[in-house]
Amino acid sequence: MEFAQSYDVAMSRKALWDTLMDVHQVAACLDGVQDIEILDADHFEGRLAVKMGPMRLSFLGTITVTTRDQENWTAAFVASAKDRKAGGGFDTELRMQLDAPNAQRSTMNLTLATSLTGRIGQLGRPLIKKRVHTMLDDFAAALNARAAAAVASNP
């Protein structure tokens, strides 16, 4: 499955880049992320708890930064995770491009390709697509909430 979304974020492109390159700040903006471990600058392990339809899933996996190009404001990541209880997992590639319509706002363009394996992959495309869209929308909303909190604390 492929997804392409763009989000306006109330941060300068540099501030957004710095936030997105910090795994702990990203984890704080993604509901369900737990137990993040930094293996090195570009490799991470962690857990993602997700409710998908009637199922509660707990994915244990890895994330690798495959591209980190601040000069062109692009980055790419691959993630792979499994839920042993549910009997399946996912493999995902995320590409990101940041644009700056003005000094205080950025546009975060995301392209996500994911495949689900095992019984999890049998949940049905509409349910999976809805959940992924919700997760992306919630992530962008959390970034904007962080930006608003930063502005409020530094008037």
N, C-alpha and C positions, 0 to 999 in steps of 0.2 A: 504494500500500500504506500502511496505517496501523498504527501501533504505539502502545501506551500501557503505560508501565512506571512503577513506583514503587520507589524505593530508599531505605533507611535509611542515613544517613551520619553518622559519629561526629564531627560538627562542629556548632558553634552555627549557627543560621540566618545570622547576620551573617558569620561566617567562611566558610561555604559560599558565600554570595552573593559575597563579595569574591573568592573563588577562581574562581567561574564567570564573573565579569566581567573576569577577567584572561586574555587570549587565550593568553599563554605558559604559564600554569598549566594551562589546559584542554588545550593542545597536548601538554603533558608527560604528561597522563593518557590520551591517545588514541594507541594504537599505530599507527604508520605516518604520522603527521603530520610534514611536513617544510617547510622554507623558508617559515615564516610571515612575512608582511610586513604591517605596520600602515599602512594608507592614511590613516585618521583614526580617531577614537574608536569609530566604529561600522562601519567597513569594513575588511576584511582579505582578503588573498590568500594562497594556500598550495597545498601539494601533499599528497595523501593516497595512500599506497601500500597496497593491499589485495590479499589473495589471496582469490579467490572461486572455490571449486571448483578446477579445473585452471588457471585463469587468474590471472595477476598483473597487476593494474591500477594505473595511476598517474594519478590525477585531478588536474588543475590547475583551480583555481576560486576563487570568491569567497564570502565570508560577510558578511552584513549583519545587524547588530542592529536589529530593527524596533521592539522594545518593550523598555524598560528601566525598570521600575516597582518600585523598592525598597520604597516605601510599602506596596504590596500583594504584594511578593515574587514578582513575575511578570516574565518576559522572553520574548521571541520572537526567532527568528533565521531567516533564509532562506539557503540555500546552493545554489550551482549550480556544477557542475564537469563537465569533459569529459576523456576519455582518447582522444587522437587515434589511437593505435595500435589500440586495440580497437574504435574506431568507435562511440562512444556516451558517455553521461554520466548525470547525475542532477540532479534538482531536489528540494530538501527544504525543508520548513518544520518547525521545532522550537519547541514551546511548553513553558515550564517554570513550575512553581509550587512554591514552597518552603513547607513547613509545619514547625512546631517542636513536637514532642511533649514536649520538655523543653529545658532550657538547654544541654545538651551534645550533643543529637542533633537531626538534621533529617530530614525526608522530602522527597526530590526527586521530584516527579511530572513525568514527561516524556510529551508527546504528539508523535509524529513522523509526518508525512505525506511520502512520497517517491514519486517516479516515475523510472523508468529509461528511457533512450532508446537507440535504435540496437541494435546487436548485444548490448550488455550487458543490455538489457531482455529478451532472449530466453533468459537463463540459467535461468529457471524460478523461480517464486515461492517454493517451499520452500527452495531454496538461498539465495536473497536474504534471505528472512525469518530464516533461521538465522544468517546472517552479521551482519545488523543487530542481532539479539538478543545475539549474542556481543559485538559492539562496545559496546553499551550496558552489558551486565553487566561487561565489562572496565573500562569507564570508571568505573563506580560503585566497583568494587573498588580501582582506582587512587586514587580520592578517599579511600576509607577507609584505604588504606595511607599516604597523605600525612598524614592526620589522626593515625594511630598514630605516625608518625615525629615529628610535631610534639610530641605528648604525651611521647614518650620523650626528646626533647631538652630539654624544659622540665618536669621532674618537679615 
